[in-house]
Amino acid sequence: MDVCLKEIKAVHEDITDRDKDFQLAKQLLADAESVFLMGFGFGTKNVERLGLAGISPSAHYLGTAYESTPLEIRRTRKLLADRVALFNCQCIQFLRENALLE
């Protein structure tokens, strides 16, 4: 657990000090064959910062939208240019039912 805690980075409104981190994250997302976005929240600013609306349609992107209403899910899909399949379930259920982990 302590290993993971060291890797968590708080992102504030001013991200100039995190520009390298966001560039790396964008590159990793662009290069990935599959991406699972769990517990992300899909805030407009974060979606824009990571360029999620412009991801390759050929990539396999799935995400959780736990306890989201149908309206919230529609708004999120629109924000993501409908390129991420969203599932209204907890992360563990999502992994068990939707993620093909090898």
MOPAC internal coordinates of N, CA, C and O (Angstrom, degrees):
PM7 1SCF
backbone

  N    0.0000 0     0.00 0     0.00 0    0    0    0
  C    1.4452 1     0.00 0     0.00 0    1    0    0
  C    1.5282 1   110.80 1     0.00 0    2    1    0
  O    1.2310 1   119.80 1   138.04 1    3    2    1
  N    1.3171 1   117.99 1   -41.96 1    3    2    1
  C    1.4627 1   120.96 1  -179.16 1    5    3    2
  C    1.5217 1   111.98 1   -61.38 1    6    5    3
  O    1.2310 1   120.31 1   147.48 1    7    6    5
  N    1.3171 1   117.01 1   -32.52 1    7    6    5
  C    1.4657 1   120.48 1   178.70 1    9    7    6
  C    1.5120 1   109.84 1   -62.70 1   10    9    7
  O    1.2310 1   120.22 1   135.09 1   11   10    9
  N    1.3250 1   117.19 1   -44.91 1   11   10    9
  C    1.4639 1   121.20 1   179.57 1   13   11   10
  C    1.5243 1   111.64 1   -65.35 1   14   13   11
  O    1.2310 1   120.56 1   139.19 1   15   14   13
  N    1.3082 1   116.54 1   -40.81 1   15   14   13
  C    1.4598 1   120.23 1  -178.87 1   17   15   14
  C    1.5206 1   112.00 1   -59.40 1   18   17   15
  O    1.2310 1   120.22 1   144.71 1   19   18   17
  N    1.3126 1   117.18 1   -35.29 1   19   18   17
  C    1.4626 1   121.18 1   179.67 1   21   19   18
  C    1.5243 1   112.09 1   -67.26 1   22   21   19
  O    1.2310 1   120.29 1   157.47 1   23   22   21
  N    1.3236 1   117.06 1   -22.53 1   23   22   21
  C    1.4650 1   121.19 1  -176.69 1   25   23   22
  C    1.5275 1   113.34 1   -92.93 1   26   25   23
  O    1.2310 1   119.47 1   169.92 1   27   26   25
  N    1.3157 1   118.61 1   -10.08 1   27   26   25
  C    1.4615 1   121.81 1   179.71 1   29   27   26
  C    1.5229 1   108.98 1   -74.83 1   30   29   27
  O    1.2310 1   121.18 1   -49.54 1   31   30   29
  N    1.3317 1   115.34 1   130.46 1   31   30   29
  C    1.4600 1   120.29 1  -179.25 1   33   31   30
  C    1.5283 1   108.96 1  -122.47 1   34   33   31
  O    1.2310 1   120.82 1   -54.04 1   35   34   33
  N    1.3081 1   116.04 1   125.96 1   35   34   33
  C    1.4576 1   121.08 1   176.97 1   37   35   34
  C    1.5197 1   108.84 1   -77.90 1   38   37   35
  O    1.2310 1   120.75 1   -46.03 1   39   38   37
  N    1.3222 1   116.17 1   133.97 1   39   38   37
  C    1.4603 1   121.23 1  -179.66 1   41   39   38
  C    1.5245 1   107.50 1  -115.10 1   42   41   39
  O    1.2310 1   121.24 1   -54.30 1   43   42   41
  N    1.2976 1   115.24 1   125.70 1   43   42   41
  C    1.4595 1   120.92 1  -178.97 1   45   43   42
  C    1.5267 1   109.33 1  -105.87 1   46   45   43
  O    1.2310 1   120.51 1     3.02 1   47   46   45
  N    1.3015 1   116.62 1  -176.98 1   47   46   45
  C    1.4685 1   120.80 1  -179.33 1   49   47   46
  C    1.5202 1   112.17 1   -57.97 1   50   49   47
  O    1.2310 1   120.15 1   133.65 1   51   50   49
  N    1.3126 1   117.31 1   -46.35 1   51   50   49
  C    1.4568 1   121.35 1   179.55 1   53   51   50
  C    1.5223 1   108.03 1   -86.98 1   54   53   51
  O    1.2310 1   120.74 1   -67.97 1   55   54   53
  N    1.3241 1   116.19 1   112.03 1   55   54   53
  C    1.4664 1   119.48 1  -174.75 1   57   55   54
  C    1.5204 1   112.81 1  -106.99 1   58   57   55
  O    1.2310 1   119.97 1  -164.89 1   59   58   57
  N    1.3172 1   117.65 1    15.11 1   59   58   57
  C    1.4614 1   119.13 1  -177.98 1   61   59   58
  C    1.5253 1   111.61 1   -57.68 1   62   61   59
  O    1.2310 1   120.36 1   147.51 1   63   62   61
  N    1.3333 1   116.92 1   -32.49 1   63   62   61
  C    1.4653 1   119.88 1   178.94 1   65   63   62
  C    1.5304 1   112.23 1   -77.62 1   66   65   63
  O    1.2310 1   119.84 1   173.30 1   67   66   65
  N    1.3058 1   117.92 1    -6.70 1   67   66   65
  C    1.4616 1   122.41 1  -178.33 1   69   67   66
  C    1.5354 1   112.47 1  -115.24 1   70   69   67
  O    1.2310 1   120.00 1  -169.42 1   71   70   69
  N    1.3112 1   117.60 1    10.58 1   71   70   69
  C    1.4557 1   120.64 1  -175.35 1   73   71   70
  C    1.5264 1   112.17 1   -56.83 1   74   73   71
  O    1.2310 1   119.89 1   137.13 1   75   74   73
  N    1.3278 1   117.82 1   -42.87 1   75   74   73
  C    1.4701 1   121.10 1   178.84 1   77   75   74
  C    1.5259 1   111.04 1   -62.14 1   78   77   75
  O    1.2310 1   120.90 1   140.12 1   79   78   77
  N    1.3238 1   115.88 1   -39.88 1   79   78   77
  C    1.4643 1   120.21 1   179.40 1   81   79   78
  C    1.5267 1   111.01 1   -63.12 1   82   81   79
  O    1.2310 1   120.63 1   136.32 1   83   82   81
  N    1.3368 1   116.40 1   -43.68 1   83   82   81
  C    1.4610 1   119.63 1   179.85 1   85   83   82
  C    1.5275 1   111.77 1   -68.25 1   86   85   83
  O    1.2310 1   119.94 1   142.79 1   87   86   85
  N    1.3172 1   117.73 1   -37.21 1   87   86   85
  C    1.4633 1   120.33 1   176.98 1   89   87   86
  C    1.5266 1   110.51 1   -63.33 1   90   89   87
  O    1.2310 1   120.33 1   137.14 1   91   90   89
  N    1.3250 1   116.98 1   -42.86 1   91   90   89
  C    1.4587 1   121.01 1   177.94 1   93   91   90
  C    1.5308 1   110.28 1   -64.24 1   94   93   91
  O    1.2310 1   120.53 1   135.21 1   95   94   93
  N    1.3221 1   116.58 1   -44.79 1   95   94   93
  C    1.4726 1   120.58 1   179.48 1   97   95   94
  C    1.5267 1   110.71 1   -60.08 1   98   97   95
  O    1.2310 1   120.13 1   136.53 1   99   98   97
  N    1.3204 1   117.36 1   -43.47 1   99   98   97
  C    1.4686 1   120.98 1   178.37 1  101   99   98
  C    1.5190 1   111.03 1   -60.93 1  102  101   99
  O    1.2310 1   120.57 1   138.02 1  103  102  101
  N    1.3169 1   116.51 1   -41.98 1  103  102  101
  C    1.4703 1   120.16 1  -179.77 1  105  103  102
  C    1.5234 1   110.91 1   -66.14 1  106  105  103
  O    1.2310 1   120.48 1   136.42 1  107  106  105
  N    1.3174 1   116.69 1   -43.58 1  107  106  105
  C    1.4592 1   120.38 1   179.04 1  109  107  106
  C    1.5292 1   111.17 1   -63.22 1  110  109  107
  O    1.2310 1   120.38 1   138.87 1  111  110  109
  N    1.3225 1   116.87 1   -41.13 1  111  110  109
  C    1.4653 1   120.74 1   177.25 1  113  111  110
  C    1.5214 1   111.23 1   -64.25 1  114  113  111
  O    1.2310 1   120.56 1   139.56 1  115  114  113
  N    1.3208 1   116.54 1   -40.44 1  115  114  113
  C    1.4638 1   120.77 1  -179.47 1  117  115  114
  C    1.5248 1   111.77 1   -67.16 1  118  117  115
  O    1.2310 1   120.33 1   146.30 1  119  118  117
  N    1.3235 1   116.98 1   -33.70 1  119  118  117
  C    1.4593 1   121.42 1  -177.13 1  121  119  118
  C    1.5284 1   113.87 1   -84.70 1  122  121  119
  O    1.2310 1   120.25 1   164.43 1  123  122  121
  N    1.3156 1   117.14 1   -15.57 1  123  122  121
  C    1.4647 1   120.72 1  -174.53 1  125  123  122
  C    1.5247 1   112.27 1   -74.78 1  126  125  123
  O    1.2310 1   121.18 1   -35.06 1  127  126  125
  N    1.3222 1   115.34 1   144.94 1  127  126  125
  C    1.4666 1   120.98 1   174.08 1  129  127  126
  C    1.5223 1   110.39 1   -81.24 1  130  129  127
  O    1.2310 1   120.51 1   143.48 1  131  130  129
  N    1.3304 1   116.63 1   -36.52 1  131  130  129
  C    1.4563 1   123.02 1   179.38 1  133  131  130
  C    1.5216 1   109.10 1  -136.79 1  134  133  131
  O    1.2310 1   121.38 1   -39.60 1  135  134  133
  N    1.3287 1   114.96 1   140.40 1  135  134  133
  C    1.4636 1   120.90 1   177.56 1  137  135  134
  C    1.5215 1   107.61 1  -136.04 1  138  137  135
  O    1.2310 1   120.92 1   -48.81 1  139  138  137
  N    1.3346 1   115.85 1   131.19 1  139  138  137
  C    1.4531 1   121.69 1   176.18 1  141  139  138
  C    1.5257 1   107.77 1  -112.90 1  142  141  139
  O    1.2310 1   120.46 1   -65.60 1  143  142  141
  N    1.3128 1   116.73 1   114.40 1  143  142  141
  C    1.4612 1   122.77 1   179.85 1  145  143  142
  C    1.5272 1   107.59 1   -99.06 1  146  145  143
  O    1.2310 1   120.91 1   -78.47 1  147  146  145
  N    1.3216 1   115.87 1   101.53 1  147  146  145
  C    1.4613 1   120.33 1  -175.67 1  149  147  146
  C    1.5197 1   110.15 1  -117.80 1  150  149  147
  O    1.2310 1   121.30 1   -49.22 1  151  150  149
  N    1.3303 1   115.13 1   130.78 1  151  150  149
  C    1.4539 1   120.28 1   179.62 1  153  151  150
  C    1.5191 1   112.91 1    67.87 1  154  153  151
  O    1.2310 1   120.16 1  -156.63 1  155  154  153
  N    1.2922 1   117.29 1    23.37 1  155  154  153
  C    1.4653 1   122.46 1  -173.75 1  157  155  154
  C    1.5159 1   113.21 1   -78.29 1  158  157  155
  O    1.2310 1   119.52 1   139.49 1  159  158  157
  N    1.3102 1   118.51 1   -40.51 1  159  158  157
  C    1.4596 1   121.42 1   179.25 1  161  159  158
  C    1.5135 1   114.06 1    92.37 1  162  161  159
  O    1.2310 1   119.45 1   150.98 1  163  162  161
  N    1.3230 1   118.66 1   -29.02 1  163  162  161
  C    1.4566 1   124.45 1   175.34 1  165  163  162
  C    1.5263 1   113.89 1    56.34 1  166  165  163
  O    1.2310 1   120.53 1  -136.91 1  167  166  165
  N    1.3284 1   116.58 1    43.09 1  167  166  165
  C    1.4563 1   120.19 1   172.99 1  169  167  166
  C    1.5264 1   109.61 1   -65.21 1  170  169  167
  O    1.2310 1   120.25 1   -37.20 1  171  170  169
  N    1.3117 1   117.12 1   142.80 1  171  170  169
  C    1.4619 1   122.38 1  -176.19 1  173  171  170
  C    1.5225 1   112.11 1   -52.00 1  174  173  171
  O    1.2310 1   120.33 1   132.72 1  175  174  173
  N    1.3057 1   116.98 1   -47.28 1  175  174  173
  C    1.4668 1   121.27 1  -177.56 1  177  175  174
  C    1.5343 1   111.52 1   -62.56 1  178  177  175
  O    1.2310 1   120.35 1   137.95 1  179  178  177
  N    1.3250 1   116.94 1   -42.05 1  179  178  177
  C    1.4586 1   119.97 1   179.95 1  181  179  178
  C    1.5301 1   112.26 1   -69.66 1  182  181  179
  O    1.2310 1   120.55 1   141.69 1  183  182  181
  N    1.3189 1   116.56 1   -38.31 1  183  182  181
  C    1.4694 1   120.61 1   176.76 1  185  183  182
  C    1.5238 1   109.35 1   -62.17 1  186  185  183
  O    1.2310 1   120.41 1   137.23 1  187  186  185
  N    1.3338 1   116.82 1   -42.77 1  187  186  185
  C    1.4628 1   120.82 1   178.68 1  189  187  186
  C    1.5239 1   111.07 1   -66.34 1  190  189  187
  O    1.2310 1   120.11 1   135.05 1  191  190  189
  N    1.3190 1   117.40 1   -44.95 1  191  190  189
  C    1.4675 1   121.42 1  -178.52 1  193  191  190
  C    1.5289 1   111.85 1   -58.80 1  194  193  191
  O    1.2310 1   120.66 1   144.16 1  195  194  193
  N    1.3313 1   116.34 1   -35.84 1  195  194  193
  C    1.4612 1   120.61 1  -178.49 1  197  195  194
  C    1.5301 1   112.91 1   -92.17 1  198  197  195
  O    1.2310 1   120.49 1   174.38 1  199  198  197
  N    1.3264 1   116.68 1    -5.62 1  199  198  197
  C    1.4615 1   120.21 1   178.84 1  201  199  198
  C    1.5153 1   113.18 1    65.84 1  202  201  199
  O    1.2310 1   119.81 1  -147.10 1  203  202  201
  N    1.3254 1   117.98 1    32.90 1  203  202  201
  C    1.4592 1   121.12 1  -175.89 1  205  203  202
  C    1.5241 1   113.65 1   -66.97 1  206  205  203
  O    1.2310 1   119.65 1   153.75 1  207  206  205
  N    1.3275 1   118.28 1   -26.25 1  207  206  205
  C    1.4640 1   119.57 1   178.84 1  209  207  206
  C    1.5225 1   111.55 1   -71.78 1  210  209  207
  O    1.2310 1   120.22 1   161.96 1  211  210  209
  N    1.3185 1   117.19 1   -18.04 1  211  210  209
  C    1.4594 1   120.65 1  -178.27 1  213  211  210
  C    1.5145 1   114.06 1  -105.47 1  214  213  211
  O    1.2310 1   120.13 1  -162.84 1  215  214  213
  N    1.3193 1   117.36 1    17.16 1  215  214  213
  C    1.4589 1   119.81 1  -179.17 1  217  215  214
  C    1.5186 1   110.93 1   -68.13 1  218  217  215
  O    1.2310 1   121.11 1   -24.09 1  219  218  217
  N    1.2968 1   115.48 1   155.91 1  219  218  217
  C    1.4524 1   121.59 1  -179.46 1  221  219  218
  C    1.5231 1   110.71 1   -63.91 1  222  221  219
  O    1.2310 1   120.08 1   -49.89 1  223  222  221
  N    1.3331 1   117.46 1   130.11 1  223  222  221
  C    1.4634 1   119.61 1   178.12 1  225  223  222
  C    1.5302 1   112.67 1   -64.88 1  226  225  223
  O    1.2310 1   120.35 1   162.56 1  227  226  225
  N    1.3265 1   116.93 1   -17.44 1  227  226  225
  C    1.4598 1   119.40 1  -179.67 1  229  227  226
  C    1.5251 1   112.44 1   -81.24 1  230  229  227
  O    1.2310 1   120.17 1   163.91 1  231  230  229
  N    1.3267 1   117.28 1   -16.09 1  231  230  229
  C    1.4654 1   120.35 1   178.35 1  233  231  230
  C    1.5223 1   109.49 1   -75.95 1  234  233  231
  O    1.2310 1   121.03 1   -24.49 1  235  234  233
  N    1.3017 1   115.63 1   155.51 1  235  234  233
  C    1.4617 1   123.34 1  -177.47 1  237  235  234
  C    1.5303 1   107.80 1  -101.17 1  238  237  235
  O    1.2310 1   120.02 1   -82.96 1  239  238  237
  N    1.3271 1   117.57 1    97.04 1  239  238  237
  C    1.4591 1   122.92 1  -178.55 1  241  239  238
  C    1.5227 1   109.68 1  -110.97 1  242  241  239
  O    1.2310 1   120.99 1   -52.93 1  243  242  241
  N    1.3285 1   115.72 1   127.07 1  243  242  241
  C    1.4567 1   122.23 1   176.40 1  245  243  242
  C    1.5178 1   108.06 1  -131.44 1  246  245  243
  O    1.2310 1   120.69 1   -28.74 1  247  246  245
  N    1.3322 1   116.28 1   151.26 1  247  246  245
  C    1.4569 1   118.68 1   179.53 1  249  247  246
  C    1.5115 1   112.68 1  -150.47 1  250  249  247
  O    1.2310 1   121.29 1   -19.06 1  251  250  249
  N    1.3233 1   115.13 1   160.94 1  251  250  249
  C    1.4571 1   120.52 1   175.73 1  253  251  250
  C    1.5245 1   109.80 1   -96.97 1  254  253  251
  O    1.2310 1   121.83 1   -33.56 1  255  254  253
  N    1.3001 1   114.09 1   146.44 1  255  254  253
  C    1.4696 1   121.75 1   176.21 1  257  255  254
  C    1.5256 1   107.16 1  -137.58 1  258  257  255
  O    1.2310 1   121.35 1  -125.45 1  259  258  257
  N    1.3177 1   115.03 1    54.55 1  259  258  257
  C    1.4603 1   122.17 1  -172.88 1  261  259  258
  C    1.5191 1   111.73 1   -58.74 1  262  261  259
  O    1.2310 1   121.53 1   -49.00 1  263  262  261
  N    1.3239 1   114.68 1   131.00 1  263  262  261
  C    1.4569 1   124.68 1   179.31 1  265  263  262
  C    1.5237 1   113.09 1    60.93 1  266  265  263
  O    1.2310 1   120.12 1  -155.61 1  267  266  265
  N    1.3152 1   117.38 1    24.39 1  267  266  265
  C    1.4693 1   121.05 1   174.88 1  269  267  266
  C    1.5232 1   109.39 1   -85.45 1  270  269  267
  O    1.2310 1   121.20 1   -34.06 1  271  270  269
  N    1.3035 1   115.31 1   145.94 1  271  270  269
  C    1.4644 1   119.99 1   176.91 1  273  271  270
  C    1.5299 1   108.68 1   -79.67 1  274  273  271
  O    1.2310 1   119.85 1   -17.09 1  275  274  273
  N    1.3249 1   117.90 1   162.91 1  275  274  273
  C    1.4683 1   119.77 1   176.08 1  277  275  274
  C    1.5301 1   112.16 1   -56.26 1  278  277  275
  O    1.2310 1   119.80 1   142.57 1  279  278  277
  N    1.3267 1   117.98 1   -37.43 1  279  278  277
  C    1.4642 1   121.28 1   178.14 1  281  279  278
  C    1.5239 1   110.82 1   -64.87 1  282  281  279
  O    1.2310 1   120.24 1   135.87 1  283  282  281
  N    1.3222 1   117.15 1   -44.13 1  283  282  281
  C    1.4652 1   120.71 1   178.24 1  285  283  282
  C    1.5289 1   111.12 1   -62.38 1  286  285  283
  O    1.2310 1   120.17 1   139.97 1  287  286  285
  N    1.3064 1   117.28 1   -40.03 1  287  286  285
  C    1.4595 1   120.67 1   178.91 1  289  287  286
  C    1.5191 1   110.37 1   -65.88 1  290  289  287
  O    1.2310 1   119.90 1   138.29 1  291  290  289
  N    1.3273 1   117.80 1   -41.71 1  291  290  289
  C    1.4826 1   120.75 1   176.71 1  293  291  290
  C    1.5224 1   111.12 1   -61.03 1  294  293  291
  O    1.2310 1   120.22 1   136.45 1  295  294  293
  N    1.3248 1   117.18 1   -43.55 1  295  294  293
  C    1.4679 1   121.11 1   178.68 1  297  295  294
  C    1.5274 1   111.05 1   -62.83 1  298  297  295
  O    1.2310 1   120.84 1   137.50 1  299  298  297
  N    1.3177 1   115.99 1   -42.50 1  299  298  297
  C    1.4685 1   120.03 1   179.67 1  301  299  298
  C    1.5169 1   110.62 1   -65.64 1  302  301  299
  O    1.2310 1   120.14 1   136.88 1  303  302  301
  N    1.3235 1   117.34 1   -43.12 1  303  302  301
  C    1.4709 1   120.16 1   177.70 1  305  303  302
  C    1.5223 1   110.75 1   -59.86 1  306  305  303
  O    1.2310 1   120.72 1   139.01 1  307  306  305
  N    1.3248 1   116.23 1   -40.99 1  307  306  305
  C    1.4668 1   119.96 1   178.34 1  309  307  306
  C    1.5243 1   110.35 1   -64.24 1  310  309  307
  O    1.2310 1   120.12 1   136.59 1  311  310  309
  N    1.3121 1   117.38 1   -43.41 1  311  310  309
  C    1.4605 1   122.91 1   178.69 1  313  311  310
  C    1.5293 1   110.64 1   -59.93 1  314  313  311
  O    1.2310 1   120.57 1   145.11 1  315  314  313
  N    1.3278 1   116.52 1   -34.89 1  315  314  313
  C    1.4619 1   122.54 1  -178.58 1  317  315  314
  C    1.5301 1   112.33 1   -92.69 1  318  317  315
  O    1.2310 1   120.22 1  -167.30 1  319  318  317
  N    1.3261 1   117.18 1    12.70 1  319  318  317
  C    1.4640 1   122.55 1  -178.64 1  321  319  318
  C    1.5305 1   110.38 1    54.80 1  322  321  319
  O    1.2310 1   120.83 1  -148.89 1  323  322  321
  N    1.3144 1   116.01 1    31.11 1  323  322  321
  C    1.4672 1   124.00 1   177.74 1  325  323  322
  C    1.5279 1   112.96 1    56.06 1  326  325  323
  O    1.2310 1   120.50 1  -145.89 1  327  326  325
  N    1.3239 1   116.65 1    34.11 1  327  326  325
  C    1.4727 1   121.23 1  -178.30 1  329  327  326
  C    1.5190 1   113.89 1  -103.40 1  330  329  327
  O    1.2310 1   120.49 1  -179.90 1  331  330  329
  N    1.3473 1   116.67 1     0.10 1  331  330  329
  C    1.4612 1   120.56 1   178.97 1  333  331  330
  C    1.5236 1   107.92 1  -124.98 1  334  333  331
  O    1.2310 1   120.49 1   -55.31 1  335  334  333
  N    1.3288 1   116.66 1   124.69 1  335  334  333
  C    1.4629 1   120.82 1   174.96 1  337  335  334
  C    1.5261 1   107.63 1   -77.36 1  338  337  335
  O    1.2310 1   120.70 1   -53.12 1  339  338  337
  N    1.3242 1   116.26 1   126.88 1  339  338  337
  C    1.4642 1   121.06 1  -177.06 1  341  339  338
  C    1.5188 1   110.83 1  -110.40 1  342  341  339
  O    1.2310 1   121.27 1   -38.91 1  343  342  341
  N    1.3322 1   115.17 1   141.09 1  343  342  341
  C    1.4512 1   122.15 1  -179.18 1  345  343  342
  C    1.5225 1   108.84 1  -126.26 1  346  345  343
  O    1.2310 1   120.80 1   -50.85 1  347  346  345
  N    1.3231 1   116.08 1   129.15 1  347  346  345
  C    1.4573 1   121.80 1  -179.69 1  349  347  346
  C    1.5289 1   108.41 1   -87.10 1  350  349  347
  O    1.2310 1   121.26 1  -100.13 1  351  350  349
  N    1.3205 1   115.20 1    79.87 1  351  350  349
  C    1.4620 1   120.72 1  -179.73 1  353  351  350
  C    1.5246 1   109.33 1  -157.19 1  354  353  351
  O    1.2310 1   121.24 1   -13.93 1  355  354  353
  N    1.3218 1   115.23 1   166.07 1  355  354  353
  C    1.4551 1   120.02 1   176.62 1  357  355  354
  C    1.5225 1   109.69 1   -72.66 1  358  357  355
  O    1.2310 1   121.09 1   -19.81 1  359  358  357
  N    1.3127 1   115.52 1   160.19 1  359  358  357
  C    1.4728 1   121.21 1  -175.47 1  361  359  358
  C    1.5222 1   113.02 1   -57.42 1  362  361  359
  O    1.2310 1   119.88 1   135.91 1  363  362  361
  N    1.3190 1   117.83 1   -44.09 1  363  362  361
  C    1.4632 1   119.93 1  -177.52 1  365  363  362
  C    1.5259 1   110.84 1   -65.01 1  366  365  363
  O    1.2310 1   120.27 1   139.73 1  367  366  365
  N    1.3115 1   117.09 1   -40.27 1  367  366  365
  C    1.4656 1   120.81 1   176.94 1  369  367  366
  C    1.5254 1   110.06 1   -65.43 1  370  369  367
  O    1.2310 1   120.72 1   138.07 1  371  370  369
  N    1.3093 1   116.23 1   -41.93 1  371  370  369
  C    1.4653 1   121.07 1   177.65 1  373  371  370
  C    1.5258 1   110.81 1   -56.85 1  374  373  371
  O    1.2310 1   120.52 1   131.47 1  375  374  373
  N    1.3261 1   116.62 1   -48.53 1  375  374  373
  C    1.4612 1   120.49 1  -179.09 1  377  375  374
  C    1.5156 1   111.90 1   -63.40 1  378  377  375
  O    1.2310 1   120.48 1   137.74 1  379  378  377
  N    1.3073 1   116.68 1   -42.26 1  379  378  377
  C    1.4574 1   120.43 1  -178.94 1  381  379  378
  C    1.5314 1   112.78 1   -66.97 1  382  381  379
  O    1.2310 1   120.11 1   143.86 1  383  382  381
  N    1.3268 1   117.40 1   -36.14 1  383  382  381
  C    1.4583 1   120.71 1  -172.68 1  385  383  382
  C    1.5256 1   115.07 1  -100.07 1  386  385  383
  O    1.2310 1   119.92 1   158.96 1  387  386  385
  N    1.3185 1   117.75 1   -21.04 1  387  386  385
  C    1.4622 1   119.07 1  -170.73 1  389  387  386
  C    1.5209 1   115.31 1  -126.11 1  390  389  387
  O    1.2310 1   120.34 1   155.81 1  391  390  389
  N    1.2978 1   116.96 1   -24.19 1  391  390  389
  C    1.4668 1   119.09 1  -173.54 1  393  391  390
  C    1.5211 1   110.67 1   -95.02 1  394  393  391
  O    1.2310 1   121.25 1   -56.73 1  395  394  393
  N    1.3045 1   115.21 1   123.27 1  395  394  393
  C    1.4534 1   120.34 1   175.82 1  397  395  394
  C    1.5220 1   107.35 1   -92.00 1  398  397  395
  O    1.2310 1   121.02 1   -84.90 1  399  398  397
  N    1.3002 1   115.66 1    95.10 1  399  398  397
  C    1.4595 1   121.10 1  -178.29 1  401  399  398
  C    1.5248 1   109.64 1   -97.09 1  402  401  399
  O    1.2310 1   121.07 1   -49.78 1  403  402  401
  N    1.3097 1   115.56 1   130.22 1  403  402  401
  C    1.4691 1   119.45 1  -178.87 1  405  403  402
  C    1.5087 1   109.84 1  -116.38 1  406  405  403
  O    1.2310 1   120.10 1   180.00 1  407  406  405

